[in-house]
Amino acid sequence: MSRTLAAPPRPPVDERVLGAGTGLRFALLLVLFLTSSATIVTQIVQVLADPRNIRVGCALAAGADPESDYLGIGLAAVRAGDAYPACLRRYVPTAAAWVPLAVLAALLIAAATVYWLLPRWKGRRGRVVPLQAVDPEGELRPLLDELVRVAGLSRPPRFVVAPAAATAGAVVFGRLRRYSVCLHGGLVARRRRGPEGFRAVVLHELAHLRNHDIDVTYATVALWRVFLVAVLPAYLFQIAQDLKDSAASAILGPAERLGTGHELLLSGVMIAFVYLARADILRTRETYADLDALAWGADARGWHHAAAHGTGKAAAPGRIRRALASFTALWRTHPAWDRRVAALTDPRELFAPHALTLFVAGATATIAGDQLTDVLNGPRAGGALRVLTALLAGLIAAIPGVSVWRAVARAVLTGGRIPTGLRAGWWTGLGLAVGELLTSSTSGSTRWLPNHPETLSVLILISVGIMCWTA
């Protein structure tokens, strides 16, 4: 009697083999920070060099229509031949080309300084003390050394304690191979009652060290704070000056006010995109740290216990409340406990192309590309602009491409359904189109939408075609 044998079960997939894809997203954040800062500095330098906005007068004298779009204004300047550049040379002072570069270098130095000082500030803020101060008999040291060996760290971190923190948690901070794991006082106090929970928390923080999350996290925080403190106020000041000047202009007042509205909307969306991308990266790293801790022998009951007693113990009732909860979760740097528990048993969500991630990547790439053309608009900047644009194009192609590759690779390894790439292409292309609208380069100074907005669908079609071919 013949018997049909079932196919052997497929081995589990180690998520770390396929990578997380967060490095490319961080690179895009860095590009957006640099281009946005350089754009703002360039605009401020131009305003200081041309306080009476004579540049606009030269454009009008060259035959530009103030109600035309940016392409029409540019063509008018080209048709004017040497008249437009001659007007600029005669009446508009030339700003020093090194000023934007010097300011941009100063911003990078400020971000590096913040990155360097953040660990010290965090230690003072938490009023941390050495481990020996709360463990004079050395009971914790052998256990922590064992966990460091389990995590496979070649260089053990420094362990400190925050006695005033009553929660059963921990946090890791530091810089350039000088890292510290801060154990909360509540975690140390509950070690005897819940040793498995203690191991799970510590292994999770050690996983962050193993995955090199700390430097990326603190670099992101440093860039974000420098942007908020130094770049954004200058940007808002420049917009306020534009509003003041446009109100006093009898010819270009309505057009300039609409253009300023474009700038305000762009600045708000850009800040939101940067923050959403930052939160998305940090949430992903948290999930990978959970999976690493579980692979190293942590007890999964610790996550279930936290989900039962934390914010994720029950789903929000009602469709509107669930949608609001999902929207709020996008802004958090830590995933909800119920999502973390679900990822422990079925991490397929880590490999699915996320709509928000792809949309933000597409939009920020378009914005960064537009800002590059604003910064590098000199007669000798063509070669540098082509190189930087090619690098940006490669980056925006790599982000959805790696996302699709990871989804297809996991589907092949687990026998799942192969994704088509349609979803990744749609959301990336939609982000490219929305970013194009936000930059206002296609709509002009007197309209929110271009004459033919349907042409932006070409970006979506191209993106869908490339991603489907990639899949």
Order of alpha helices (4+ residues) and beta strands (2+ residues): alpha-alpha-alpha-alpha-alpha-beta-alpha-alpha-beta-beta-beta-alpha-alpha-alpha-alpha-alpha-alpha-alpha-alpha-alpha-alpha-alpha-alpha
